[in-house]
């Protein structure tokens, strides 16, 4: 799944009227570094920190991202979960288009 922590879209309030785009690579990587456990967390925070935009993440990494995002503010949690949900939708649409193109 492709995620982009350089351009994380978040809303500035519950009304969801104003959206902002933020680079949270360093902030999120530092949070994982401080709260994480094990080599997987270390490698994930390095991957996020060193990313240059959209980056491919494994299912295991996405689960860790959800786990560590849950330690953040409600605004941050919402933004990360929306990014993951949108990436899943894009993956599913891509699979459906591929199936249609293949004659399935």
C-alpha positions as CSV (number, residue, x, y, z in Angstrom):
1,X,0.0,0.0,0.0
2,X,1.3,3.4,-0.9
3,X,1.3,6.1,1.8
4,X,2.6,9.6,1.8
5,X,3.7,11.2,5.1
6,X,5.3,14.1,3.2
7,X,1.8,15.3,2.2
8,X,-0.6,14.2,5.0
9,X,-4.1,15.7,4.5
10,X,-5.8,16.7,7.8
11,X,-8.8,18.7,8.8
12,X,-8.6,21.7,11.1
13,X,-11.8,20.9,12.9
14,X,-14.7,18.5,13.3
15,X,-16.7,20.3,10.7
16,X,-14.1,19.1,8.1
17,X,-14.5,22.4,6.2
18,X,-10.8,23.4,6.2
19,X,-8.1,20.9,5.1
20,X,-4.4,21.3,5.4
21,X,-1.5,19.4,4.0
22,X,1.5,18.8,6.3
23,X,4.8,17.1,6.1
24,X,4.8,14.8,9.2
25,X,7.7,12.6,8.3
26,X,10.1,13.7,11.0
27,X,7.4,14.2,13.6
28,X,5.9,10.8,13.2
29,X,9.3,9.1,12.8
30,X,10.4,10.7,16.1
31,X,7.2,9.6,17.8
32,X,7.7,6.0,16.7
33,X,11.4,6.2,17.8
34,X,10.4,7.3,21.2
35,X,7.4,5.0,21.8
36,X,8.3,2.0,19.6
37,X,9.7,-1.4,20.5
38,X,12.0,-3.6,18.5
39,X,13.7,-3.6,15.2
40,X,10.5,-3.4,13.1
41,X,9.6,-0.1,14.8
42,X,13.2,1.2,14.3
43,X,13.1,0.3,10.6
44,X,9.7,1.8,10.1
45,X,10.6,5.1,11.7
46,X,13.7,5.2,9.4
47,X,11.6,4.4,6.4
48,X,9.1,7.2,7.2
49,X,11.8,9.7,8.0
50,X,13.8,9.0,4.8
51,X,10.8,8.8,2.5
52,X,10.5,11.4,-0.3
53,X,6.7,11.1,-1.0
54,X,4.6,8.1,-1.8
55,X,6.2,5.0,-0.4
56,X,5.1,1.4,-0.5
57,X,4.4,-0.1,3.0
58,X,3.7,-3.8,3.8
59,X,0.6,-5.0,5.6
60,X,2.7,-5.4,8.7
61,X,4.1,-1.9,8.5
62,X,0.6,-0.5,8.0
63,X,-0.5,-2.3,11.2
64,X,2.4,-0.7,13.1
65,X,1.6,2.7,11.6
66,X,-2.0,2.4,12.9
67,X,-0.7,1.3,16.3
68,X,1.7,4.3,16.6
69,X,-0.7,6.8,15.0
70,X,-3.2,5.9,17.8
71,X,-0.8,7.5,20.3
72,X,-1.2,10.9,18.5
73,X,-3.9,13.6,18.7
74,X,-7.4,12.8,17.4
75,X,-6.6,15.1,14.4
76,X,-3.5,13.0,13.5
77,X,-5.2,9.7,14.0
78,X,-8.1,10.8,11.7
79,X,-5.6,12.0,9.1
80,X,-3.6,8.8,9.1
81,X,-6.7,6.5,9.1
82,X,-8.2,8.5,6.2
83,X,-4.9,8.2,4.2
84,X,-4.9,4.4,4.8
85,X,-8.6,4.1,3.9
86,X,-8.0,6.1,0.7
87,X,-5.0,3.9,-0.2
88,X,-7.1,0.8,0.3
89,X,-9.8,2.2,-2.0
90,X,-7.3,3.0,-4.7
91,X,-5.8,-0.5,-4.4
92,X,-9.3,-2.1,-4.7
93,X,-10.1,0.1,-7.7
94,X,-6.9,-0.8,-9.4
95,X,-7.6,-4.5,-8.8
96,X,-11.1,-4.2,-10.3
97,X,-9.8,-2.3,-13.3
98,X,-7.1,-5.0,-13.8
99,X,-9.8,-7.7,-13.6
100,X,-11.9,-5.9,-16.1
101,X,-9.0,-5.3,-18.5
102,X,-8.1,-9.0,-18.2
103,X,-11.6,-10.1,-19.1
104,X,-12.6,-11.3,-15.7
